[in-house]
Structure formats: structure tokens, C-alpha cells
Amino acid sequence: MSHDRFLRLVSQMDLGMQVSFSETYNIVSADFVWCGVPIVSSPDVPFVNPFCRVHPGDSSRALRVMGRAMRLKSLLCPLNSWMLGRCNSRALHEWESTLDS
């Protein structure tokens, strides 16, 4: 599936779950944030609001966090978008600093 088509599919979803044991920058989570869809992720994804993060092994808490993400969508989605932009800006700055040296 092309990325554009995937983004159209994601934009039709109610909620995303990307709870991983090890990914620190999950591109699928970023796609959900970009589309303004609530996302629940693991604590390792820095651009998802801490209120929407859950440890991968805690399924009962994951269910509660999913409900929270849906209830607070209008607040958390714009915040996630801001956090994603901030994370991307930092990464770009680090790359530019590395290339300059």
C-alpha cells in the first residue's frame, strides 16, 4: 500500500495502538498523529502524550488508556501533533549538527 493510501486509511480510524517493547520512533504512530487520530503507544515513543502511553505488558491499563485517548481526543491530538513537530525539529537539529562537524 502506498503511504498516501495508508494515511487515508488511518484517517478513517477511531484509534491507533502501537505499543512496542523497543521502538523509540514509531513511524506508524507518527502517521496516526499526523492524521489527527488518537494513538496509544509505549513509553518509548517521545511524541505521544504521557497520558496515552502504556507498558506493553499491561493490557488492563491499556484498555483504560484507550478510553482516555478517545474521551480526550480534542485535547490530546493537537498536543501529540505539537510534540511530534518538536521531536522532529530536535532530530533535524541533531542531524544538521552532525553534518556540520
C-alpha positions as CSV (number, residue, x, y, z in Angstrom):
1,M,0.0,0.0,0.0
2,S,1.4,3.4,-0.8
3,H,2.0,5.8,2.0
4,D,-0.7,8.2,0.8
5,R,-3.3,5.4,0.7
6,F,-2.2,4.3,4.1
7,L,-2.7,7.8,5.5
8,R,-6.2,7.9,4.0
9,L,-6.9,4.6,5.7
10,V,-5.5,5.8,9.1
11,S,-7.6,9.0,8.9
12,Q,-10.7,6.9,8.9
13,M,-9.8,5.0,12.1
14,D,-11.1,5.9,15.6
15,L,-7.9,4.9,17.5
16,G,-4.4,3.6,16.9
17,M,-2.4,1.2,19.1
18,Q,1.3,1.0,18.6
19,V,2.5,-0.5,21.9
20,S,6.0,-1.8,21.3
21,F,8.8,-3.1,23.6
22,S,11.6,-1.3,21.8
23,E,10.7,1.2,19.1
24,T,11.6,4.8,20.0
25,Y,10.3,6.5,16.9
26,N,7.4,4.5,15.5
27,I,6.5,5.8,12.1
28,V,3.0,4.3,12.2
29,S,2.4,6.3,15.5
30,A,3.6,9.4,13.7
31,D,1.2,8.7,10.9
32,F,-1.7,8.5,13.4
33,V,-0.6,11.8,15.0
34,W,-0.3,13.4,11.5
35,C,-3.9,12.3,10.7
36,G,-5.2,13.6,14.0
37,V,-6.3,10.1,15.2
38,P,-5.8,9.3,18.9
39,I,-2.9,6.9,19.5
40,V,-1.9,4.7,22.4
41,S,1.8,3.8,22.4
42,S,4.5,2.6,24.7
43,P,6.6,4.9,26.9
44,D,9.4,4.8,24.4
45,V,7.6,7.0,21.8
46,P,8.5,10.6,22.9
47,F,5.9,12.4,20.8
48,V,2.9,10.7,22.2
49,N,1.5,12.4,25.3
50,P,2.3,10.5,28.5
51,F,-1.4,10.2,29.2
52,C,-1.6,7.9,26.2
53,R,1.4,5.7,26.9
54,V,1.2,2.3,28.4
55,H,3.7,-0.5,29.2
56,P,3.4,-3.3,26.6
57,G,2.7,-5.9,29.2
58,D,-0.2,-4.1,30.9
59,S,-3.3,-5.0,29.0
60,S,-5.8,-3.8,31.7
61,R,-4.2,-0.4,31.8
62,A,-4.1,-0.3,28.0
63,L,-7.8,-0.6,27.9
64,R,-8.2,2.4,30.3
65,V,-5.7,4.4,28.3
66,M,-7.6,3.6,25.1
67,G,-10.8,5.0,26.7
68,R,-8.9,8.1,27.9
69,A,-7.4,8.7,24.4
70,M,-10.9,8.6,22.9
71,R,-12.5,10.8,25.5
72,L,-9.8,13.5,25.4
73,K,-9.2,13.3,21.6
74,S,-9.8,17.0,21.1
75,L,-7.2,17.9,23.6
76,L,-4.6,15.2,23.1
77,C,-4.4,15.0,19.3
78,P,-3.3,18.6,18.9
79,L,-0.8,18.1,21.8
80,N,0.6,15.0,20.1
81,S,0.9,16.9,16.9
82,W,2.9,19.7,18.7
83,M,5.1,17.1,20.4
84,L,5.7,15.3,17.0
85,G,6.8,18.6,15.5
86,R,9.1,19.3,18.4
87,C,10.6,15.8,18.3
88,N,11.2,16.2,14.5
89,S,12.8,19.6,14.9
90,R,15.2,18.3,17.5
91,A,16.1,15.4,15.3
92,L,16.7,17.7,12.4
93,H,18.9,19.9,14.5
94,E,20.9,16.9,15.7
95,W,21.4,15.8,12.0
96,E,22.5,19.3,11.0
97,S,24.9,19.5,13.9
98,T,26.4,16.1,13.0
99,L,26.8,17.0,9.3
100,D,28.4,20.3,10.2
101,S,31.1,18.6,12.3
